[in-house]
Structures are given as structure tokens and as C-alpha cells.
Amino acid sequence: MTRPVTVASAVALLALVVALCPAHAQTASAKHTGPLAYNVGAEVTLSATVKTIAANTSTGMFLGPRVVLETNTGTVNASLGRFALRSPNGLPLKPGDHLQVTGVPATFKNKSVFLIRTIQLHGHVYTIRNAHGFPLLRPLVDSQLQSSSRRGAL
């Protein structure tokens, strides 16, 4: 006899929670906010030259190393993520390198930053963030990506 009351209570509680939670429709044009927001649909690719690399960012800026890129339209302050330069699998990146970066522009603490997800450098594609914008523990180079996808397909 107590079972119908427990099930009824659970259903009523669930209905109350659903009614109190605001419903948000997620669309391709939805605006993402916050330092970890990453919208893969808003990705852009930039051709650039590495101007400077800062292994340690200044206090109050985003975590991890950053790179200043020179593009045709000006300079871009870009985030490499926390692990992109760490040895032994760090990116072979140096000032003067010509590259293409794919990522999304973002704002963190009222400063513009370009969150890099992939870097094309010296004939290789390095992935430093996943599709949700989270930094990978080590950059994946294109051959690693191909072998991982083959293993996943088996």
C-alpha cells in the first residue's frame, strides 16, 4: 500500500522540478558565454605568423600559455591551453612560424582571446582542444588522430 504513495510522490516531485527549471532551446545561433564556452559551429580559421609566445600568462588572464599571432587584419592574442607546450609532446612552435589556427574568438575578463582548437604547422595538424573547447593533456598530431579513429572503428 505504501508503494503507490512512493511512486506518486516521486512523480509529483519530478513534475515540480521540471516545472521550476527554465527550458532553454539550444540552437546553432545560441550565444555561449563564460571562459569555457566553446561553440564549434562558430569556428574560424586564421592564417598567421607567430609573433611571440608566452609560456606563463600574466595574472588575471586565461590559464596556460598564449601566443600573439600576426594576421592580415592585425594581431590576435590566442590561448594554447594548459598543455600544448609541455614536453615531451609539446608543439614545435617558435616565433616566425607560419601557421593556420582554427578556433573561436572569446572574451575572458573583458579581454579578447582566440581559443585555438587545431594548429596546422610544418605539414601537420595538431589538435590541442576537443570539440567542447577543453584542453587535451597532450597535443594530438594528425597521424595519432588517424590511428585512434581506426581503432575506434574496429
Backbone as CSV, one residue per row, in Angstrom:
resi,resn,N_x,N_y,N_z,CA_x,CA_y,CA_z,C_x,C_y,C_z
1,MET,0.809,-1.189,0.000,0.000,0.000,0.000,0.858,1.261,0.000
2,THR,2.046,1.160,0.556,2.905,2.338,0.557,3.582,2.571,-0.787
3,ARG,3.666,1.551,-1.617,4.333,1.697,-2.909,3.642,2.720,-3.823
4,PRO,2.321,2.716,-3.991,1.697,3.742,-4.833,1.956,5.157,-4.313
5,VAL,2.035,5.319,-3.011,2.297,6.640,-2.456,3.722,7.067,-2.803
6,THR,4.689,6.155,-2.716,6.077,6.465,-3.031,6.236,6.806,-4.508
7,VAL,5.634,6.027,-5.389,5.705,6.302,-6.820,4.997,7.617,-7.132
8,ALA,3.848,7.836,-6.545,3.110,9.080,-6.772,3.909,10.272,-6.266
9,SER,4.574,10.114,-5.137,5.399,11.203,-4.594,6.573,11.496,-5.517
10,ALA,7.192,10.446,-6.022,8.326,10.628,-6.924,7.889,11.324,-8.203
11,VAL,6.755,10.934,-8.750,6.247,11.564,-9.967,5.911,13.023,-9.708
12,ALA,5.286,13.305,-8.572,4.939,14.682,-8.233,6.192,15.534,-8.047
13,LEU,7.202,14.974,-7.382,8.456,15.702,-7.179,9.140,15.980,-8.515
14,LEU,9.169,14.987,-9.389,9.761,15.153,-10.711,9.019,16.231,-11.506
15,ALA,7.707,16.215,-11.457,6.906,17.216,-12.166,7.185,18.617,-11.617
16,LEU,7.357,18.734,-10.317,7.654,20.018,-9.698,9.025,20.526,-10.140
17,VAL,10.017,19.653,-10.146,11.359,20.040,-10.569,11.355,20.481,-12.027
18,VAL,10.695,19.734,-12.889,10.630,20.086,-14.303,9.915,21.421,-14.491
19,ALA,8.869,21.659,-13.731,8.119,22.904,-13.852,8.940,24.106,-13.385
20,LEU,9.809,23.909,-12.397,10.599,25.007,-11.862,11.860,25.308,-12.664
21,CYS,12.349,24.342,-13.432,13.555,24.542,-14.241,13.186,25.273,-15.514
22,PRO,13.923,26.363,-15.830,13.623,27.063,-17.089,14.054,26.216,-18.280
23,ALA,13.251,26.248,-19.305,13.569,25.495,-20.521,14.329,26.404,-21.471
24,HIS,15.454,25.929,-21.983,16.256,26.682,-22.939,16.438,25.838,-24.187
25,ALA,16.031,26.380,-25.312,16.245,25.686,-26.578,17.653,26.015,-27.055
26,GLN,18.384,25.020,-27.453,19.741,25.209,-27.945,19.690,25.268,-29.461
27,THR,20.134,26.362,-30.030,20.147,26.499,-31.481,21.566,26.773,-31.939
28,ALA,21.771,26.700,-33.227,23.102,26.951,-33.780,23.543,28.383,-33.537
29,SER,22.586,29.302,-33.413,22.944,30.698,-33.200,22.918,31.077,-31.718
30,ALA,22.782,30.100,-30.837,22.748,30.402,-29.409,24.065,31.013,-28.977
31,LYS,24.001,32.035,-28.126,25.208,32.691,-27.647,25.741,31.945,-26.443
32,HIS,27.004,31.546,-26.525,27.664,30.860,-25.432,28.464,31.879,-24.649
33,THR,28.438,31.777,-23.338,29.182,32.717,-22.523,30.029,31.974,-21.518
34,GLY,30.961,32.688,-20.932,31.820,32.101,-19.915,33.161,31.723,-20.499
35,PRO,34.174,31.564,-19.633,35.522,31.306,-20.110,35.681,29.955,-20.791
36,LEU,34.846,28.975,-20.467,34.989,27.657,-21.074,33.991,27.414,-22.200
37,ALA,33.196,28.433,-22.547,32.215,28.264,-23.608,32.934,28.106,-24.940
38,TYR,32.550,27.098,-25.682,33.167,26.854,-26.984,32.081,26.363,-27.923
39,ASN,31.864,27.098,-28.992,30.834,26.749,-29.960,31.534,26.347,-31.257
40,VAL,31.636,25.038,-31.487,32.342,24.541,-32.662,31.719,25.072,-33.953
41,GLY,30.450,25.419,-33.927,29.787,25.984,-35.101,30.251,27.393,-35.431
42,ALA,30.912,28.051,-34.485,31.402,29.413,-34.702,32.892,29.452,-35.005
43,GLU,33.489,28.290,-35.271,34.927,28.234,-35.527,35.307,28.996,-36.786
44,VAL,36.475,29.609,-36.731,37.059,30.267,-37.887,38.514,29.817,-38.004
45,THR,39.060,29.911,-39.209,40.450,29.554,-39.445,41.212,30.809,-39.845
46,LEU,42.346,31.023,-39.181,43.182,32.185,-39.446,44.543,31.728,-39.954
47,SER,45.055,32.413,-40.966,46.438,32.232,-41.394,47.238,33.312,-40.683
48,ALA,48.358,32.913,-40.068,49.084,33.872,-39.250,50.553,33.506,-39.140
49,THR,51.303,34.423,-38.565,52.702,34.225,-38.226,52.837,34.419,-36.725
50,VAL,53.597,33.538,-36.082,53.797,33.641,-34.639,54.686,34.845,-34.361
51,LYS,54.173,35.770,-33.565,54.932,36.958,-33.194,55.687,36.699,-31.887
52,THR,54.957,36.298,-30.843,55.581,35.968,-29.558,54.851,34.801,-28.913
53,ILE,55.574,34.110,-28.051,54.993,33.014,-27.274,55.266,33.313,-25.805
54,ALA,54.230,33.270,-24.983,54.381,33.483,-23.545,54.004,32.189,-22.842
55,ALA,55.007,31.515,-22.287,54.756,30.242,-21.611,53.922,30.437,-20.353
56,ASN,54.137,31.522,-19.637,53.357,31.826,-18.434,52.580,33.104,-18.679
57,THR,51.277,33.024,-18.511,50.451,34.197,-18.735,50.458,35.082,-17.504
58,SER,50.141,36.336,-17.710,50.089,37.269,-16.595,48.896,36.956,-15.701
59,THR,49.002,37.347,-14.455,47.919,37.114,-13.503,46.652,37.795,-13.997
60,GLY,45.536,37.114,-13.848,44.260,37.674,-14.250,43.885,37.363,-15.680
61,MET,44.789,36.785,-16.426,44.479,36.406,-17.793,44.062,34.945,-17.788
62,PHE,43.881,34.343,-18.933,43.449,32.959,-19.044,44.591,32.017,-18.686
63,LEU,44.239,30.797,-18.318,45.233,29.811,-17.904,46.021,29.281,-19.084
64,GLY,47.276,28.981,-18.820,48.108,28.337,-19.824,48.840,29.314,-20.706
65,PRO,49.707,28.771,-21.557,50.492,29.629,-22.440,49.625,30.303,-23.494
66,ARG,50.133,31.390,-24.005,49.422,32.098,-25.062,50.414,32.468,-26.148
67,VAL,49.879,32.789,-27.286,50.694,33.170,-28.431,50.070,34.415,-29.061
68,VAL,50.913,35.337,-29.476,50.436,36.504,-30.207,50.703,36.224,-31.671
69,LEU,49.636,36.269,-32.451,49.702,35.957,-33.879,49.529,37.226,-34.690
70,GLU,50.294,37.317,-35.767,50.166,38.430,-36.704,49.391,37.928,-37.907
71,THR,48.214,38.539,-38.159,47.384,38.168,-39.309,47.333,39.346,-40.279
72,ASN,46.662,39.159,-41.402,46.497,40.254,-42.373,45.695,41.406,-41.801
73,THR,44.862,41.127,-40.805,43.996,42.163,-40.241,44.488,42.690,-38.900
74,GLY,45.651,42.243,-38.429,46.184,42.731,-37.161,46.656,41.595,-36.266
75,THR,46.919,41.927,-35.014,47.404,40.915,-34.073,46.253,40.261,-33.330
76,VAL,46.462,38.999,-32.971,45.465,38.220,-32.248,46.147,37.588,-31.046
77,ASN,45.558,37.775,-29.878,46.030,37.147,-28.657,45.323,35.799,-28.554
78,ALA,46.075,34.696,-28.602,45.450,33.373,-28.680,45.898,32.477,-27.527
79,SER,44.963,31.655,-27.053,45.233,30.706,-25.977,45.595,29.345,-26.551
80,LEU,46.709,28.787,-26.051,47.140,27.458,-26.481,46.617,26.360,-25.569
81,GLY,45.992,26.706,-24.463,45.579,25.689,-23.497,46.744,25.359,-22.581
82,ARG,46.473,24.680,-21.524,47.481,24.446,-20.486,48.617,23.510,-20.891
83,PHE,48.372,22.593,-21.814,49.325,21.511,-22.034,50.013,21.535,-23.397
84,ALA,49.717,22.496,-24.242,50.196,22.478,-25.625,51.711,22.554,-25.766
85,LEU,52.388,23.204,-24.851,53.839,23.369,-24.979,54.634,22.443,-24.071
86,ARG,53.956,21.643,-23.284,54.668,20.771,-22.343,55.410,19.654,-23.053
87,SER,56.596,19.388,-22.593,57.425,18.308,-23.155,56.925,16.980,-22.643
88,PRO,57.218,15.874,-23.262,57.991,15.712,-24.493,57.140,15.846,-25.749
89,ASN,55.834,15.969,-25.613,54.958,16.010,-26.791,54.466,17.410,-27.120
90,GLY,55.161,18.425,-26.638,54.719,19.793,-26.873,54.835,20.208,-28.332
91,LEU,54.107,21.250,-28.678,54.135,21.765,-30.050,55.511,22.330,-30.385
92,PRO,56.007,22.074,-31.599,57.292,22.645,-32.022,57.087,24.066,-32.549
93,LEU,56.634,24.955,-31.708,56.211,26.297,-32.091,57.295,27.305,-31.717
94,LYS,57.611,28.224,-32.643,58.597,29.259,-32.351,58.214,30.540,-33.088
95,PRO,58.685,31.694,-32.603,58.400,32.943,-33.310,58.871,32.879,-34.757
96,GLY,58.051,33.436,-35.646,58.351,33.424,-37.073,57.675,32.298,-37.827
97,ASP,57.158,31.287,-37.120,56.459,30.180,-37.779,55.190,30.685,-38.462
98,HIS,54.970,30.193,-39.686,53.722,30.473,-40.399,52.801,29.289,-40.137
99,LEU,51.534,29.569,-39.801,50.606,28.501,-39.451,49.184,28.901,-39.741
100,GLN,48.307,27.916,-39.604,46.862,28.163,-39.644,46.302,27.650,-38.336
101,VAL,45.456,28.453,-37.719,44.814,28.048,-36.472,43.307,28.065,-36.667
102,THR,42.653,27.091,-36.075,41.195,27.029,-36.098,40.721,27.098,-34.656
103,GLY,39.736,27.948,-34.416,39.206,28.116,-33.070,38.078,29.130,-33.060
104,VAL,37.794,29.645,-31.874,36.721,30.629,-31.739,37.205,31.850,-30.956
105,PRO,36.751,33.024,-31.369,37.044,34.208,-30.575,36.185,34.196,-29.311
106,ALA,36.765,34.654,-28.210,36.040,34.679,-26.947,36.487,35.904,-26.150
107,THR,35.784,36.162,-25.069,36.156,37.236,-24.153,36.292,36.638,-22.772
108,PHE,37.410,36.932,-22.125,37.654,36.448,-20.774,38.179,37.617,-19.959
109,LYS,37.462,37.945,-18.882,37.812,39.092,-18.026,37.985,40.359,-18.860
110,ASN,37.002,40.603,-19.740,36.956,41.784,-20.604,38.134,41.887,-21.574
111,LYS,38.803,40.775,-21.873,39.899,40.772,-22.835,39.575,39.786,-23.947
112,SER,39.861,40.188,-25.171,39.618,39.315,-26.311,40.711,38.260,-26.393
113,VAL,40.288,37.051,-26.668,41.228,35.941,-26.819,40.679,34.998,-27.881
114,PHE,41.567,34.379,-28.602,41.180,33.392,-29.606,41.514,32.023,-29.028
115,LEU,40.505,31.189,-28.806,40.702,29.854,-28.250,41.043,28.901,-29.393
116,ILE,42.297,28.506,-29.471,42.749,27.638,-30.561,42.357,26.195,-30.264
117,ARG,41.769,25.525,-31.259,41.473,24.092,-31.146,42.444,23.267,-31.978
118,THR,42.745,23.702,-33.207,43.722,22.981,-34.037,44.731,23.960,-34.613
119,ILE,45.946,23.435,-34.841,47.019,24.217,-35.436,47.607,23.405,-36.584
120,GLN,47.699,24.017,-37.766,48.390,23.403,-38.897,49.767,24.037,-38.956
121,LEU,50.796,23.203,-38.740,52.158,23.699,-38.628,53.124,22.669,-39.196
122,HIS,54.020,23.097,-40.072,55.046,22.227,-40.653,54.455,20.948,-41.271
123,GLY,53.321,21.071,-41.945,52.722,19.928,-42.633,51.930,18.984,-41.738
124,HIS,51.728,19.342,-40.481,50.958,18.505,-39.558,49.810,19.310,-38.962
125,VAL,48.761,18.605,-38.564,47.648,19.221,-37.854,47.724,18.750,-36.409
126,TYR,47.816,19.703,-35.490,47.863,19.401,-34.056,46.534,19.810,-33.444
127,THR,45.910,18.903,-32.728,44.675,19.214,-32.021,45.034,19.421,-30.559
128,ILE,44.705,20.620,-30.023,45.059,20.921,-28.637,43.840,21.067,-27.727
129,ARG,42.633,21.129,-28.333,41.387,21.158,-27.572,40.407,20.203,-28.225
130,ASN,39.486,19.659,-27.424,38.441,18.826,-28.012,37.335,19.719,-28.571
131,ALA,36.308,19.140,-29.128,35.227,19.904,-29.769,34.423,20.741,-28.782
132,HIS,34.601,20.506,-27.487,33.913,21.288,-26.456,34.815,22.388,-25.896
133,GLY,36.034,22.492,-26.421,36.949,23.540,-26.012,37.854,23.199,-24.843
134,PHE,37.782,21.975,-24.326,38.622,21.606,-23.200,40.015,21.217,-23.689
135,PRO,41.071,21.770,-23.057,42.439,21.436,-23.480,42.737,19.949,-23.304
136,LEU,43.403,19.375,-24.302,43.830,17.983,-24.228,45.095,17.906,-23.374
137,LEU,45.356,16.769,-22.746,46.523,16.606,-21.896,47.823,16.668,-22.688
138,ARG,47.755,16.332,-23.966,48.897,16.493,-24.862,48.332,16.703,-26.261
139,PRO,49.030,17.492,-27.062,48.544,17.707,-28.427,48.510,16.397,-29.206
140,LEU,47.468,16.218,-29.992,47.380,15.065,-30.888,47.787,15.516,-32.278
141,VAL,48.728,14.813,-32.861,49.155,15.133,-34.213,48.339,14.296,-35.183
142,ASP,48.208,14.735,-36.434,47.308,14.102,-37.404,47.463,12.587,-37.497
143,SER,48.665,12.025,-37.440,48.818,10.572,-37.539,48.220,9.869,-36.321
144,GLN,48.300,10.515,-35.151,47.683,9.939,-33.953,46.168,9.950,-34.085
145,LEU,45.638,11.006,-34.679,44.186,11.088,-34.857,43.700,9.997,-35.791
146,GLN,44.438,9.756,-36.887,44.036,8.722,-37.840,44.090,7.344,-37.204
147,SER,45.137,7.040,-36.443,45.238,5.715,-35.830,44.189,5.543,-34.746
148,SER,43.843,6.616,-34.003,42.803,6.494,-32.981,41.447,6.223,-33.607
149,SER,41.164,6.897,-34.746,39.866,6.685,-35.379,39.768,5.295,-35.959
150,ARG,40.892,4.749,-36.455,40.851,3.381,-36.961,40.576,2.406,-35.830
151,ARG,41.208,2.625,-34.691,40.977,1.724,-33.546,39.522,1.817,-33.098
152,GLY,38.957,3.046,-33.105,37.582,3.208,-32.668,36.587,2.583,-33.630
153,ALA,36.983,2.462,-34.894,36.052,1.899,-35.896,35.994,0.385,-35.828
154,LEU,37.018,-0.218,-35.221,37.042,-1.686,-35.175,36.072,-2.256,-34.187
